[in-house]
Structure formats: C-alpha cells, structure tokens
Amino acid sequence: MSEQAANDKGNAGVNQQANGKGNDKKDKTAKDKPTFDWVTERSSCSLPKVFAELRQQVDEDVKTRNGLRPNNAPYEFSLTVDTSEFTVYLKAKELERSVTFRLGEHEITVRNNDGKGGKDGASFQVTLTFNDQGECMLIVSQEKREFWQIRRMALEELMFRQE
C-alpha cells in the first residue's frame, strides 16, 4: 500500500469517528449516553409546577416548625390551601399574622399580611428562567434563588420573630 493510500485510509477512520460512524467501543459508549431531554425539563420549569413544589415544601416547613414549639406553646402555625394561593398563619391568643403565596400569570407573589409590609423584604415576586445549563432557576430581584431561600425570605420573620 502506498503512503498516500495509508494516509487516506487513516483520514477516513478519523472522519468516521468524528461523524459518529466509527466502530470502536468509545463510539458505542458515546451513542449509549442519554441525550438531555430539554423538553421535559423545560416543561417542569413552569410556574404552576414550581408553585406546587413550593407549597409542598412550605407544608413541610410548617410541620417542622410546629414540632419545634415548646410544650403548651401559646401559638401555632397552620397552612390553608386554595387553587392559586396558599397562606401560612401564625395564631396566638391575641395575635394572627400570615404570609400568602399567590400564583400569577407571570410570577409568584409572596406577601406579608401583618399590615406592616414586613421587614427584610417579606413582600416580593418570584419569576422563573430556564438557563443554558438546563436548570430551572427561581429569580427574586434579578438574583438566582433556591427553593429554601425563597421559603426563608417569606417565612423567617413569621416563624422566628422575637417580640
């Protein structure tokens, strides 16, 4: 075989591998890798789905916080749920405060209902974006947030306020 024929054969093999048509194990492994299902991931990054997940996590927070109360505590936390909103209540003898999460068309609005507007930003909006890494990101005031951070921003003052 001439040197030119050997080079052509070698180049053909490189081209086959580059085009995903080679026969070695590396090519087979690459083909077996699952492709990223962006359609399913993007579908799960919708306000109604994120709102439902947030509601479930807030319900767990309420249960956890009630479990941490001292025996015979004069207060209790509760959750009421409606289709497009849910509210966490702090109820005591002469006190009732709450935080409401409301599903909107383009955002989730979190509002402190104690009449004071809430300090530490307890009134805010959550929007979503699906980034180039395939992650559903929650955004508050142009900052990326995790679910737990949203819950803390909304509920920390209600659940741990010292008076």
ZAFIFI-620954 format. One record per atom (N, C-alpha, C, O): residue number from 1; residue in one letter; x negated, y, z. Coordinates in steps of 0.001 Angstrom, whole numbers, plus 500000, padded with zeros to 6 digits. Each point is the difference from the previous one (the first is absolute). Example, Ala and Ser with C-alpha at 12.3 -4.5 7.8 and 13.67 -1.06 7.14 Angstrom:
<nodes>
1; A; 486810; 494310; 507800 .
1; A; 500890; 501190; 500000 .
1; A; 499100; 501200; 500000 .
1; A; 498964; 499981; 500665 .
2; S; 501386; 501069; 498615 .
2; S; 499180; 501190; 500060 .
2; S; 500770; 501090; 500730 .
2; S; 499491; 501108; 500169 .
</nodes>
This chain:
<nodes>
1; M; 499135; 498822; 500000 .
1; M; 500865; 501178; 500000 .
1; M; 499096; 501231; 500000 .
1; M; 499004; 500049; 500722 .
2; S; 501354; 500946; 498459 .
2; S; 499187; 501204; 499915 .
2; S; 500222; 500875; 501232 .
2; S; 500968; 499835; 500743 .
3; E; 498106; 501096; 499446 .
3; E; 500111; 500904; 501154 .
3; E; 501272; 500834; 499897 .
3; E; 500650; 500233; 501019 .
4; Q; 499722; 500217; 497809 .
4; Q; 501213; 500802; 499783 .
4; Q; 501243; 499179; 500339 .
4; Q; 500921; 500507; 500640 .
5; A; 499110; 498220; 498931 .
5; A; 501146; 499132; 500283 .
5; A; 500129; 499770; 501498 .
5; A; 501115; 499957; 500520 .
6; A; 497768; 499894; 500183 .
6; A; 500020; 499803; 501445 .
6; A; 500527; 501257; 500692 .
6; A; 500779; 499902; 500948 .
7; N; 498809; 501262; 498592 .
7; N; 500495; 501256; 500575 .
7; N; 501492; 500168; 499760 .
7; N; 500737; 500418; 500892 .
8; D; 499706; 499252; 497895 .
8; D; 501435; 500108; 499684 .
8; D; 500820; 499082; 500891 .
8; D; 501057; 500386; 500500 .
9; K; 498447; 498393; 499696 .
9; K; 500714; 499041; 500845 .
9; K; 500060; 500503; 501446 .
9; K; 501037; 499894; 500656 .
10; G; 497852; 500651; 499833 .
10; G; 499948; 500552; 501357 .
10; G; 500946; 501178; 500157 .
10; G; 500702; 500114; 501004 .
11; N; 499314; 500763; 497998 .
11; N; 500887; 501155; 500040 .
11; N; 501466; 499575; 499961 .
11; N; 500845; 500603; 500662 .
12; A; 499449; 498359; 498561 .
12; A; 501378; 499508; 499929 .
12; A; 500455; 499506; 501371 .
12; A; 501143; 500221; 500401 .
13; G; 497952; 499109; 500313 .
13; G; 500337; 499519; 501351 .
13; G; 500250; 501139; 500963 .
13; G; 500931; 499949; 500804 .
14; V; 498233; 501090; 499117 .
14; V; 500178; 501178; 500856 .
14; V; 501331; 500669; 499672 .
14; V; 500737; 500394; 500904 .
15; N; 499570; 499734; 497824 .
15; N; 501262; 500625; 499597 .
15; N; 501202; 499190; 500468 .
15; N; 500999; 500566; 500443 .
16; Q; 498906; 498113; 499462 .
16; Q; 501102; 499163; 500471 .
16; Q; 500226; 500213; 501490 .
16; Q; 501140; 500127; 500445 .
17; Q; 497779; 499912; 500327 .
17; Q; 500137; 500208; 501438 .
17; Q; 500591; 501368; 500293 .
17; Q; 500871; 500131; 500859 .
18; A; 498661; 500890; 498431 .
18; A; 500504; 501353; 500214 .
18; A; 501480; 500094; 499660 .
18; A; 500738; 500767; 500619 .
19; N; 499690; 498455; 498403 .
19; N; 501413; 500004; 499604 .
19; N; 500836; 499005; 500785 .
19; N; 501184; 499825; 499715 .
20; G; 498216; 499522; 501266 .
20; G; 500744; 499039; 500811 .
20; G; 500220; 498687; 499304 .
20; G; 500918; 499265; 500362 .
21; K; 498249; 500400; 498618 .
21; K; 500212; 498768; 499233 .
21; K; 498884; 498993; 500199 .
21; K; 499941; 499001; 499283 .
22; G; 499177; 501234; 501668 .
22; G; 498911; 499064; 500264 .
22; G; 500517; 498754; 500685 .
22; G; 501144; 499969; 500456 .
23; N; 498040; 499019; 499620 .
23; N; 500452; 498724; 500547 .
23; N; 499413; 499657; 501358 .
23; N; 500335; 498952; 500553 .
24; D; 498796; 501894; 500011 .
24; D; 499387; 499597; 501263 .
24; D; 500932; 500244; 501180 .
24; D; 501061; 500604; 499844 .
25; K; 498539; 498922; 501343 .
25; K; 500838; 500062; 501197 .
25; K; 500326; 501427; 500429 .
25; K; 501086; 500254; 500521 .
26; K; 497988; 500677; 499268 .
26; K; 500241; 501387; 500382 .
26; K; 501209; 500547; 499264 .
26; K; 500819; 500711; 500581 .
27; D; 499293; 498957; 498140 .
27; D; 501134; 500479; 499223 .
27; D; 501299; 499385; 500505 .
27; D; 501024; 500680; 500070 .
28; K; 498940; 498060; 500277 .
28; K; 501199; 499324; 500497 .
28; K; 500438; 500621; 501329 .
28; K; 501194; 500200; 500226 .
29; T; 497851; 500103; 500649 .
29; T; 500311; 500617; 501288 .
29; T; 500623; 501375; 499785 .
29; T; 500979; 500346; 500660 .
30; A; 498465; 500431; 498431 .
30; A; 500544; 501330; 499727 .
30; A; 501434; 499910; 499505 .
30; A; 500831; 500834; 500359 .
31; K; 499468; 498172; 498829 .
31; K; 501364; 499838; 499489 .
31; K; 500951; 499546; 501106 .
31; K; 501187; 500321; 499968 .
32; D; 498293; 498932; 501011 .
32; D; 500845; 499504; 501080 .
32; D; 500327; 501078; 501032 .
32; D; 500928; 499828; 500791 .
33; K; 498320; 501294; 499217 .
33; K; 500273; 501068; 500951 .
33; K; 501369; 500590; 499711 .
33; K; 500322; 500275; 498844 .
34; P; 500486; 499923; 502188 .
34; P; 501302; 500609; 499750 .
34; P; 499831; 501472; 499627 .
34; P; 499127; 500690; 500528 .
35; T; 501697; 499768; 498579 .
35; T; 499970; 501416; 499650 .
35; T; 500831; 500766; 501007 .
35; T; 500911; 499444; 500613 .
36; F; 498781; 501820; 499560 .
36; F; 500716; 500833; 500955 .
36; F; 501413; 500253; 499487 .
36; F; 500178; 500515; 498897 .
37; D; 500804; 499133; 501882 .
37; D; 501405; 500169; 499635 .
37; D; 500461; 501395; 500410 .
37; D; 500695; 500165; 501003 .
38; W; 498916; 500825; 498219 .
38; W; 500288; 501387; 500355 .
38; W; 501490; 500291; 499984 .
38; W; 500466; 500862; 500745 .
39; V; 500295; 498435; 498418 .
39; V; 501442; 500264; 499914 .
39; V; 500678; 499648; 501321 .
39; V; 500802; 500779; 500515 .
40; T; 498878; 498055; 500031 .
40; T; 500586; 499595; 501282 .
40; T; 499531; 500922; 501120 .
40; T; 500799; 500429; 500832 .
41; E; 497903; 499875; 499187 .
41; E; 499468; 500884; 501035 .
41; E; 500613; 501391; 499923 .
41; E; 500331; 500594; 501026 .
42; R; 499821; 499925; 497763 .
42; R; 500593; 501326; 499840 .
42; R; 501466; 499985; 500413 .
42; R; 500492; 500970; 500577 .
43; S; 500200; 497950; 499135 .
43; S; 501402; 499869; 500389 .
43; S; 500163; 500030; 501514 .
43; S; 500981; 500540; 500512 .
44; S; 498057; 498880; 500204 .
44; S; 500091; 499998; 501462 .
44; S; 499614; 501356; 500591 .
44; S; 500189; 500233; 501194 .
45; C; 499277; 500652; 497980 .
45; C; 499629; 501343; 500448 .
45; C; 501136; 500975; 499670 .
45; C; 499795; 501018; 499338 .
46; S; 501390; 498647; 501136 .
46; S; 501161; 500861; 499785 .
46; S; 500456; 500534; 501355 .
46; S; 499774; 499365; 501030 .
47; L; 500857; 501785; 498966 .
47; L; 500461; 500590; 501262 .
47; L; 500932; 499067; 500770 .
47; L; 499816; 499848; 501208 .
48; P; 501177; 499520; 498159 .
48; P; 500869; 499109; 500783 .
48; P; 499251; 498838; 500658 .
48; P; 500303; 499638; 501137 .
49; K; 498731; 499781; 498167 .
49; K; 499243; 498876; 500579 .
49; K; 499079; 500477; 501125 .
49; K; 499894; 499343; 501036 .
50; V; 499448; 501783; 498765 .
50; V; 499129; 500548; 501047 .
50; V; 500842; 500430; 501200 .
50; V; 499586; 499806; 501143 .
51; F; 501581; 500769; 498615 .
51; F; 500909; 500409; 501071 .
51; F; 500435; 498789; 500828 .
51; F; 500022; 500065; 501229 .
52; A; 500320; 498840; 498109 .
52; A; 500399; 498774; 500704 .
52; A; 498852; 499452; 500845 .
52; A; 500215; 499560; 501129 .
53; E; 498572; 500465; 498329 .
53; E; 498825; 499540; 500755 .
53; E; 499742; 500903; 501204 .
53; E; 499700; 499519; 501093 .
54; L; 500418; 501764; 498703 .
54; L; 499821; 500962; 501088 .
54; L; 501038; 499765; 501100 .
54; L; 499664; 500032; 501184 .
55; R; 501574; 499737; 498438 .
55; R; 501081; 499736; 500959 .
55; R; 499692; 498747; 500823 .
55; R; 500188; 499996; 501217 .
56; Q; 499347; 498956; 498131 .
56; Q; 499664; 498758; 500713 .
56; Q; 498863; 500239; 500997 .
56; Q; 500050; 499517; 501131 .
57; Q; 498939; 501222; 498451 .
57; Q; 498871; 500266; 500881 .
57; Q; 500391; 500908; 501169 .
57; Q; 499525; 499806; 501119 .
58; V; 501334; 501178; 498630 .
58; V; 500481; 500876; 501080 .
58; V; 500821; 499184; 500995 .
58; V; 499903; 500226; 501206 .
59; D; 500893; 498844; 498314 .
59; D; 500776; 499129; 500888 .
59; D; 499057; 499231; 500937 .
59; D; 500281; 499866; 501191 .
60; E; 498611; 499634; 498274 .
60; E; 499015; 499303; 500836 .
60; E; 499354; 500958; 501000 .
60; E; 499752; 499625; 501146 .
61; D; 499976; 501605; 498429 .
61; D; 499442; 501002; 500916 .
61; D; 500946; 500267; 501167 .
61; D; 499566; 500095; 501148 .
62; V; 501725; 500024; 498557 .
62; V; 501000; 500252; 501050 .
62; V; 500032; 498829; 500988 .
62; V; 500035; 500214; 501212 .
63; K; 499954; 498576; 498286 .
63; K; 499994; 498818; 500870 .
63; K; 498739; 499969; 500866 .
63; K; 500067; 499727; 501198 .
64; T; 498800; 500553; 498190 .
64; T; 498729; 500010; 500742 .
64; T; 500017; 501067; 501082 .
64; T; 499611; 499745; 501139 .
65; R; 500843; 501456; 498501 .
65; R; 500004; 501107; 500972 .
65; R; 500951; 499709; 501151 .
65; R; 499675; 500287; 501152 .
66; N; 501498; 499146; 498559 .
66; N; 500923; 499632; 501078 .
66; N; 499381; 498938; 500909 .
66; N; 500226; 500012; 501210 .
67; G; 499006; 499084; 498220 .
67; G; 499327; 498970; 500796 .
67; G; 498911; 500554; 500903 .
67; G; 499611; 499349; 500969 .
68; L; 499894; 501840; 498729 .
68; L; 498951; 500627; 500807 .
68; L; 500550; 500901; 501105 .
68; L; 499234; 500525; 500809 .
69; R; 502074; 499657; 499229 .
69; R; 500581; 500855; 501049 .
69; R; 499859; 499326; 501359 .
69; R; 500035; 498772; 500090 .
70; P; 499806; 502024; 500971 .
70; P; 499967; 499403; 501344 .
70; P; 501377; 499428; 500360 .
70; P; 501016; 500376; 499415 .
71; N; 498994; 498718; 501549 .
71; N; 501289; 499462; 500473 .
71; N; 500870; 501145; 500499 .
71; N; 499494; 500951; 500596 .
72; N; 501785; 498965; 499169 .
72; N; 500979; 501011; 500411 .
72; N; 499703; 501385; 499423 .
72; N; 500314; 501012; 500626 .
73; A; 499091; 499037; 498201 .
73; A; 499708; 501293; 499355 .
73; A; 501315; 500723; 499720 .
73; A; 500968; 499368; 499577 .
74; P; 499084; 501941; 500649 .
74; P; 501238; 500759; 499794 .
74; P; 500233; 500402; 498546 .
74; P; 500857; 500840; 499726 .
75; Y; 498403; 498582; 499347 .
75; Y; 500130; 500352; 498593 .
75; Y; 499925; 498734; 499147 .
75; Y; 499539; 498951; 500450 .
76; E; 500925; 501178; 498309 .
76; E; 499959; 498872; 499074 .
76; E; 499932; 500532; 498573 .
76; E; 500515; 501075; 499692 .
77; F; 498841; 498153; 499454 .
77; F; 499917; 500330; 498579 .
77; F; 500935; 499082; 499232 .
77; F; 500151; 498828; 500345 .
78; S; 500475; 501705; 498617 .
78; S; 500877; 499190; 499174 .
78; S; 499898; 500445; 498549 .
78; S; 499460; 501063; 499694 .
79; L; 501065; 498112; 499431 .
79; L; 499955; 500273; 498570 .
79; L; 501393; 499802; 499429 .
79; L; 500642; 498980; 500250 .
80; T; 499826; 502001; 498978 .
80; T; 501245; 499842; 499252 .
80; T; 499651; 500045; 498522 .
80; T; 499146; 500781; 499581 .
81; V; 501515; 498379; 499628 .
81; V; 499666; 499847; 498595 .
81; V; 501232; 500240; 499139 .
81; V; 501082; 499484; 500277 .
82; D; 498733; 501301; 498685 .
82; D; 501013; 500211; 498977 .
82; D; 499331; 499691; 498656 .
82; D; 498803; 499712; 499964 .
83; T; 501933; 500342; 498961 .
83; T; 499451; 499646; 498697 .
83; T; 498809; 500866; 499612 .
83; T; 498960; 499475; 499604 .
84; S; 501177; 501822; 500503 .
84; S; 498944; 500888; 499523 .
84; S; 499273; 500744; 501119 .
84; S; 499235; 500924; 499728 .
85; E; 500994; 498688; 501519 .
85; E; 499252; 500610; 501093 .
85; E; 500010; 499094; 501215 .
85; E; 500859; 499132; 500148 .
86; F; 498159; 501093; 500720 .
86; F; 499981; 499350; 501302 .
86; F; 499444; 500986; 501003 .
86; F; 499210; 500882; 499663 .
87; T; 501223; 498948; 501587 .
87; T; 499631; 500944; 501051 .
87; T; 499516; 499239; 501223 .
87; T; 500597; 499005; 500409 .
88; V; 498308; 501482; 500167 .
88; V; 499483; 499476; 501258 .
88; V; 500417; 500974; 501088 .
88; V; 499762; 501203; 499895 .
89; Y; 500866; 498265; 501158 .
89; Y; 500488; 500815; 501115 .
89; Y; 499201; 499731; 501256 .
89; Y; 499588; 498872; 500268 .
90; L; 500202; 502181; 500495 .
90; L; 499534; 499920; 501376 .
90; L; 501180; 500464; 500839 .
90; L; 500445; 501142; 499880 .
91; K; 500059; 497973; 500967 .
91; K; 501141; 500348; 500839 .
91; K; 499630; 499835; 501463 .
91; K; 499452; 498980; 500419 .
92; A; 500867; 502057; 500342 .
92; A; 499827; 499986; 501453 .
92; A; 501260; 500614; 500596 .
92; A; 500935; 500325; 499267 .
93; K; 499102; 499839; 502069 .
93; K; 501205; 500516; 500655 .
93; K; 500513; 501282; 499365 .
93; K; 501143; 500052; 499547 .
94; E; 498041; 500963; 500416 .
94; E; 500438; 501294; 499491 .
94; E; 499223; 500422; 498768 .
94; E; 499842; 501192; 499736 .
95; L; 499682; 497851; 499526 .
95; L; 499119; 500302; 498882 .
95; L; 500294; 499062; 498838 .
95; L; 500158; 498794; 500185 .
96; E; 499912; 501771; 498622 .
96; E; 500042; 499182; 498796 .
96; E; 499217; 500723; 498908 .
96; E; 500303; 501138; 499642 .
97; R; 498700; 498182; 499848 .
97; R; 499201; 500524; 498898 .
97; R; 499956; 498929; 498927 .
97; R; 500237; 498822; 500270 .
98; S; 499459; 501599; 498514 .
98; S; 499951; 499014; 498921 .
98; S; 499125; 500473; 498851 .
98; S; 499683; 501182; 499872 .
99; V; 499944; 497866; 499307 .
99; V; 499279; 500244; 498760 .
99; V; 500722; 499217; 498911 .
99; V; 500264; 498807; 500144 .
100; T; 500052; 501890; 498759 .
100; T; 500731; 499378; 498898 .
100; T; 499117; 499879; 498765 .
100; T; 499290; 500933; 499627 .
101; F; 500772; 497898; 499751 .
101; F; 499329; 499719; 498733 .
101; F; 501110; 499921; 498950 .
101; F; 500915; 499186; 500125 .
102; R; 499006; 501651; 498847 .
102; R; 501050; 500038; 498984 .
102; R; 499396; 499750; 498616 .
102; R; 499016; 500629; 499611 .
103; L; 501600; 498434; 499655 .
103; L; 499571; 499682; 498643 .
103; L; 500616; 500989; 499028 .
103; L; 501222; 500096; 499889 .
104; G; 497929; 500638; 499410 .
104; G; 500457; 500932; 498976 .
104; G; 499718; 499447; 498621 .
104; G; 499483; 498892; 499856 .
105; E; 500855; 501878; 499142 .
105; E; 499779; 499554; 498627 .
105; E; 498510; 499956; 499654 .
105; E; 499559; 499132; 499246 .
106; H; 499663; 501816; 501314 .
106; H; 498585; 500087; 499650 .
106; H; 499069; 499942; 501205 .
106; H; 498787; 500144; 499844 .
107; E; 501756; 499646; 501355 .
107; E; 499175; 500001; 501213 .
107; E; 500751; 499347; 501152 .
107; E; 501205; 499756; 499930 .
108; I; 498048; 499973; 501127 .
108; I; 500570; 499610; 501285 .
108; I; 499749; 501181; 500923 .
108; I; 498858; 500424; 500178 .
109; T; 502202; 500102; 500405 .
109; T; 499881; 501138; 500903 .
109; T; 500063; 499499; 501435 .
109; T; 500874; 499208; 500353 .
110; V; 498200; 501257; 500466 .
110; V; 499961; 499644; 501418 .
110; V; 500251; 501285; 500781 .
110; V; 499292; 500993; 499830 .
111; R; 501728; 498973; 501031 .
111; R; 500378; 501215; 500721 .
111; R; 500153; 499728; 501492 .
111; R; 500644; 499036; 500413 .
112; N; 498750; 501833; 500378 .
112; N; 500145; 499972; 501448 .
112; N; 501306; 500709; 500323 .
112; N; 500198; 501141; 499583 .
113; N; 500696; 498207; 501150 .
113; N; 501329; 500550; 500263 .
113; N; 500158; 500574; 501397 .
113; N; 501120; 500085; 500501 .
114; D; 497790; 500308; 500139 .
114; D; 500136; 500521; 501361 .
114; D; 500307; 501493; 500032 .
114; D; 500063; 500597; 501075 .
115; G; 500130; 500015; 497743 .
115; G; 500358; 501407; 499959 .
115; G; 498806; 500933; 500054 .
115; G; 500153; 501207; 499812 .
116; K; 498666; 498261; 500440 .
116; K; 498808; 500834; 500109 .
116; K; 499159; 499949; 498720 .
116; K; 498989; 500693; 499886 .
117; G; 501432; 498494; 499170 .
117; G; 499209; 499865; 498781 .
117; G; 498833; 499055; 500156 .
117; G; 499351; 499644; 499017 .
118; G; 500381; 499954; 502181 .
118; G; 498927; 499047; 500271 .
118; G; 498633; 500619; 499851 .
118; G; 499771; 500800; 499092 .
119; K; 499320; 498841; 501789 .
119; K; 498637; 500506; 499836 .
119; K; 499165; 498906; 499372 .
119; K; 500444; 498858; 499881 .
120; D; 498371; 501485; 499727 .
120; D; 499087; 499072; 499340 .
120; D; 500571; 499452; 498698 .
120; D; 499715; 498861; 499629 .
121; G; 501093; 501947; 499672 .
121; G; 500471; 499617; 498672 .
121; G; 500985; 498861; 499971 .
121; G; 499934; 499162; 499100 .
122; A; 500981; 500772; 501852 .
122; A; 500967; 498905; 500036 .
122; A; 501152; 500210; 499019 .
122; A; 500997; 499280; 500060 .
123; S; 498881; 501691; 499042 .
123; S; 500976; 500189; 498941 .
123; S; 499215; 500083; 498692 .
123; S; 499281; 500971; 499760 .
124; F; 500862; 498001; 499396 .
124; F; 499175; 499926; 498799 .
124; F; 500647; 499103; 498956 .
124; F; 500991; 499322; 500270 .
125; Q; 498428; 500684; 498528 .
125; Q; 500491; 499159; 498914 .
125; Q; 498907; 499024; 499564 .
125; Q; 498812; 500323; 499985 .
126; V; 501636; 498476; 499662 .
126; V; 499108; 498952; 499516 .
126; V; 500337; 499754; 498531 .
126; V; 501156; 499755; 499655 .
127; T; 497832; 500310; 499486 .
127; T; 500172; 499644; 498602 .
127; T; 499072; 498831; 499691 .
127; T; 499168; 499623; 500826 .
128; L; 500978; 499808; 497987 .
128; L; 499209; 498831; 499616 .
128; L; 499237; 500267; 498721 .
128; L; 500404; 500811; 499166 .
129; T; 498488; 498491; 500701 .
129; T; 499289; 499963; 498732 .
129; T; 499388; 498611; 499853 .
129; T; 499632; 499358; 500983 .
130; F; 500268; 500200; 497787 .
130; F; 499377; 498718; 499673 .
130; F; 498674; 500327; 499328 .
130; F; 499980; 500519; 498884 .
131; N; 498902; 499177; 501795 .
131; N; 498701; 500462; 499505 .
131; N; 499357; 499032; 499006 .
131; N; 500547; 498935; 499715 .
132; D; 498306; 501443; 499770 .
132; D; 499287; 499207; 498995 .
132; D; 499399; 498716; 500561 .
132; D; 499563; 499143; 499231 .
133; Q; 500405; 500707; 502077 .
133; Q; 499529; 498762; 500624 .
133; Q; 501164; 499037; 500241 .
133; Q; 499804; 498923; 500563 .
134; G; 501405; 501456; 499014 .
134; G; 501167; 499141; 500150 .
134; G; 500575; 500026; 501397 .
134; G; 500646; 499041; 500423 .
135; E; 499129; 502047; 500301 .
135; E; 500480; 500114; 501373 .
135; E; 501141; 501004; 500066 .
135; E; 499975; 501041; 499343 .
136; C; 501015; 498627; 501454 .
136; C; 501100; 500920; 500268 .
136; C; 499566; 500892; 501157 .
136; C; 499734; 499517; 501100 .
137; M; 500198; 501774; 498648 .
137; M; 499512; 500933; 501009 .
137; M; 501137; 500877; 500512 .
137; M; 500791; 500528; 499219 .
138; L; 499282; 499621; 502100 .
138; L; 500944; 500915; 500623 .
138; L; 499286; 501339; 500157 .
138; L; 498856; 500049; 500453 .
139; I; 501816; 501027; 499176 .
139; I; 499394; 501323; 500005 .
139; I; 500817; 500941; 500880 .
139; I; 501219; 500098; 499856 .
140; V; 498090; 500599; 501066 .
140; V; 500605; 501051; 500819 .
140; V; 499093; 501217; 499885 .
140; V; 498808; 499920; 500299 .
141; S; 501744; 501187; 499276 .
141; S; 499220; 501244; 499843 .
141; S; 498725; 499762; 499196 .
141; S; 498922; 500467; 500369 .
142; Q; 501216; 498810; 498542 .
142; Q; 498919; 499690; 499067 .
142; Q; 498897; 499127; 500599 .
142; Q; 498915; 499900; 499428 .
143; E; 501350; 499473; 501712 .
143; E; 499039; 499099; 500647 .
143; E; 500523; 498568; 499935 .
143; E; 501181; 499756; 500247 .
144; K; 497932; 499288; 499419 .
144; K; 500375; 498583; 499999 .
144; K; 500198; 499547; 501440 .
144; K; 499215; 500345; 500883 .
145; R; 501836; 498882; 499344 .
145; R; 500304; 499484; 501340 .
145; R; 500361; 498522; 499923 .
145; R; 500506; 499515; 498988 .
146; E; 499222; 499786; 502106 .
146; E; 500422; 498610; 500169 .
146; E; 501364; 499999; 500686 .
146; E; 500410; 501008; 500576 .
147; F; 500288; 497865; 499362 .
147; F; 501307; 499893; 500657 .
147; F; 499905; 500372; 501482 .
147; F; 500824; 500765; 500500 .
148; W; 498174; 498695; 500204 .
148; W; 499899; 500258; 501445 .
148; W; 499785; 501488; 500277 .
148; W; 500461; 500516; 501019 .
149; Q; 498841; 500172; 498080 .
149; Q; 499768; 501430; 500205 .
149; Q; 501300; 500797; 499846 .
149; Q; 500239; 500957; 500735 .
150; I; 500584; 498644; 498318 .
150; I; 501302; 500648; 499817 .
150; I; 500842; 499804; 501263 .
150; I; 500616; 500942; 500500 .
151; R; 499402; 497837; 500002 .
151; R; 500796; 499699; 501205 .
151; R; 499480; 500786; 501198 .
151; R; 500786; 500534; 500783 .
152; R; 497912; 499538; 499360 .
152; R; 499417; 500767; 501120 .
152; R; 500345; 501476; 499882 .
152; R; 500393; 500625; 500985 .
153; M; 499462; 499942; 497817 .
153; M; 500334; 501410; 499791 .
153; M; 501458; 500277; 500379 .
153; M; 500309; 501043; 500577 .
154; A; 500566; 498036; 499101 .
154; A; 501419; 500194; 500248 .
154; A; 500392; 499741; 501452 .
154; A; 500833; 500719; 500551 .
155; L; 498582; 498275; 500068 .
155; L; 500523; 499492; 501276 .
155; L; 499141; 500244; 501234 .
155; L; 500479; 499817; 501119 .
156; E; 498284; 500585; 498712 .
156; E; 499113; 500119; 501161 .
156; E; 500551; 500962; 501048 .
156; E; 500018; 499676; 501187 .
157; E; 500423; 501483; 498395 .
157; E; 500525; 500971; 500960 .
157; E; 501262; 499474; 500685 .
157; E; 500177; 500182; 501205 .
158; L; 500686; 499176; 498038 .
158; L; 501236; 499451; 500565 .
158; L; 499697; 498897; 501023 .
158; L; 500595; 499960; 501077 .
159; M; 498489; 499162; 498577 .
159; M; 499742; 498831; 500835 .
159; M; 499032; 500240; 501146 .
159; M; 500002; 499246; 500973 .
160; F; 499166; 501793; 498934 .
160; F; 498962; 500182; 501018 .
160; F; 499918; 501414; 500561 .
160; F; 499002; 500360; 500624 .
161; R; 502025; 500437; 499164 .
161; R; 499994; 501371; 500494 .
161; R; 499942; 500010; 501525 .
161; R; 500750; 499287; 500666 .
162; Q; 498357; 501523; 499869 .
162; Q; 499897; 500167; 501445 .
162; Q; 500710; 501295; 500403 .
162; Q; 499695; 501070; 499474 .
163; E; 501244; 498826; 501453 .
163; E; 500709; 501217; 500444 .
163; E; 499890; 500130; 501491 .
163; E; 500525; 500952; 500577 .
</nodes>
